[in-house]
Amino acid sequence: MQFRKTIPAIALGVVSLTVPIAASAGTGSAGTGSSSPTIEATTADSPQVESATLTDNNGKPSGSLSVKAAPKAAAAQSEKVFSTGAMTGEEFSSIGLSWKKESAVDSGLTAETRIHRDGAWGPWQNVPLGLDDGVAEEAKRAGAPAFYTDDADGAQVRFTSPKGSLPQDLKLSFIDPAKSPATSSSSSTSTSDREPSDREPRTAQAGQPDVKLREDWGADESLADPGYKTQPSIKAALVHHTVTGNNSYTQEQVPQIINGIYIQHITVLGYGDFPYHFVVDRFGGIWEGRKGSIEMRPGTEIPGILGGHASGFNTNTFGVAMLGNFEPNNSEGGEDTGPDPKPTEAMTTSLADLLAWKAGQYELAPEGSTQLVSAGGGGTNPHPTGTVLDVPVISAHKDVNVTACPGGKLYETLPDLRKQVADRLGAG
């Protein structure tokens, strides 16, 4: 990807220059208006990702990022606004923000983006900065969820920090799953025409709903760690939402959105594989996320798969992510969710089917409770290592970590969901 960068000299209120990013290797630090910022070349992380460095290892603006002080009327005089200019170039479908894993992050930091497509700029949208899956133990960097942009060719991002600070080694990544060889192959071959893979179950397991395989969303298996990340047992399911920026996606866009989550977590954040075991879309489609999640069941070579979805509580759990944002009034970013962003009936029906299948395999009581032990890790996990939590067998991410996930309107459906799962198992 080759992007062009239009950098505003923010303090002066004028556009200073436009040059190809990849053509310039200069770096620099922008103050509050003493000079125009210099441009840093983007780095190619993989064929599917290209990143621009926004801060150095001390959290100071670097390369393409400019900064200005907040208006004098601001309550906190230390508040600052940081902004990239307009980056335009080759197409991408998601953007990602990431930073040094050990970096301190201003708790009041917010981010916004506007996207360029079809020759025009869209409105500014909030970008969620809190990882809804927490900073998993396997991650090499901290960061935000992949933010779905649809097919776009430009983006601009700005940050507001009450403390006037940014994370260390902050990067903006442009993600294009279409550049994955697996995506190109899967898009040219229908599911019915494919030869069964070694991982595909030879026969459907008892109670198994229709679950689409990783190859159906175009997973590039060369990116993930080889083999399976196994664990000895499953005691609970944790329900999430993805907060990927778009609740009105089409059915055709679903594989691209899931693939963007995969690439962001592996290539940018350094995970070993997809964070969640399964994803459910608003049309009721169920998708395999982490490798081995379909096959895992007690008494087999894969008694459980260790996920990367809940900081400190990945052991003894599996994670299901509902594709969308179910927190009212857009408080977690993306398009406007309004006051009542409920999951669709198709979503909740498929979620109940999925949970009944796995609960039946692991002999879990859908309306019961269990104990989980914290592995620590800090960040979104406030529970020290060894802390024992009593939680429902079907829980939400917010039941174990400090997060709004899975969103208020999805969270309030969980009591009914537990009953639906119990009814499916004949335990109601």
Residue, then its C-alpha position, 0 to 999 in steps of 0.5 A: m500500500q502506498f499512501r499519500k499524506t496531507i499534513p496540516a500545520i495545525a497551529l497555523g491553520v493551513v495545509s503545509l505540504t503533500v508528499p508520498i509517505a513511502a517516499s520520505a524517510g524523515t522523522g521529527s517531533a511536532g510541538t505546538g506550532s514552532s514548525s511543520p511536522t516532518i514525515e515518517a515512512t510507513t512500514a510494511d508489516s505484511p502484504q495485508v498491513e501497512s503502518a505509520t508510526l505516530t509517537d516515539n518510544n517516549g510517547k512524543p509525536s513523531g513523523s506524521l502527527s501534529v499537536k496543539a494545545a486545547p482552547k484556554a477555556a478548557a477545564a484542564q489546561s494540560e489537554k492537547v489535541f493530536s492529529t494526523g493529516a489526511m492519508t489517501g492511497e490504495e484501498f483498505s477495509s479496516i484501520g487499527l491503532s496499537w502501542k507499546k504493551e507496557s505503555a501508560v495510557d491516559s484514561g481519558l484518551t479518545a480517538e476519532t477518525r474520518i474515512h475517505r471513499d468514493g471521492a469524499w470524506g465521511p463524518w468523524q466517528n469515535v474509535p474505541l481504544g479499550l481492547d474488548d478482549g483485554v491485553a491477552e497474555e500472548a499479545k506483543r502489543a496493546g491496542a484497539p479492535a480493528f475498526y471496519t471502514d468498508d472499502a476506503d482509500g483514505a483516513q484521518v485520525r485525531f486524539t484528545s488527551p486530558k493529560g496531554s499525553l499519548p501512548q509510547d510507540l503509537k501506530l496507525s495501521f491500514i488493513d487490507p485482507a484482500k491482499s491475503p493469498a487465502t482470501s483470494s483463493s477462498s473468494s474464487t472457490s465456492t464452499s461446496d467446491r472445496e475439498p474437505s480440509d484435514r480439520e473439517p469434522r468428518t461428520a457433524q457432531a451431535g447438536q452442532p449448528d451450521v458453523k462456517l470454517r476459517e477458510d470461509w472468511g479467508a483465514d491466511e493460516s500461514l499467519a497463525d501459530p502452528g498447531y493448537k493452543t489446547q487447555p484441559s477443560i471448559k467451565a464457562a462461556l464468555v459473551h463479547h461484542t466486537v465494536t468494529g465500527n459498523n452495525s449495518y454491515t451487509q452479509e457480503q461484508v462479514p468475512q472481510i470484517i472477521n478477517g480484519i479482526y484476525i489480521q489486526h490481532i496477529t500482524v499488528l498486536g502479535y497474538g498467535d491466532f484469532p482472539y475469540h473461539f466463535v463469531v456470530d453475525r447479525f444475520g445469524g451466521i456462526w463462524e469459527g474463530r480460533k483454530g480448533s474451536i469446532e473440534m474441541r470437546p472432552g475426551t478427545e485430543i483437543p479437550g479445549i482450546l485456549g483463547g485470547h479473549a479475556s485478560g486473565f480469564n482465558t483458561n477454562t473459558f471459551g469466547v463468543a463475539m457478537l459482530g457489532n456494538f451493543e452499547p447505547n448511544n455510540s459510547e464505544g465508537g463507530e457508527d451511531t448506535g442510538p439508544d437501543p442497539k439490540p442484537t437481532e433475533a437471528m443473532t440471539t437464536s444462533l448464539a443460543d444454538l451455539l452455546a447449547w451445543k458446547a454446553g452439552q459437550y462439556e456438561l455445563a449447566p446453562e443457568g448455573s454458576t462456576q468458579l474461575v481463577s484469575a491469571g492476573g495480567g493487569g490492564t482490564n483485569p483488576h483481579p490479582t493472580g489467584t483470585v477466585l470469582d463466582v460467575p454464571v456459566i454463561s457470562a459476559h466479558k464485563d463479569v470478569n474484566v473492567t469493560a463495557c463489553p458486550g454492551g448494555k443491550l446485549y448484556e440485558t439479554l443474558p438471563d433469557l439467553r441462559k433459559q433458551v440454552a437450558d430449554r434446548l438441552g432439556a434442562g429448563 
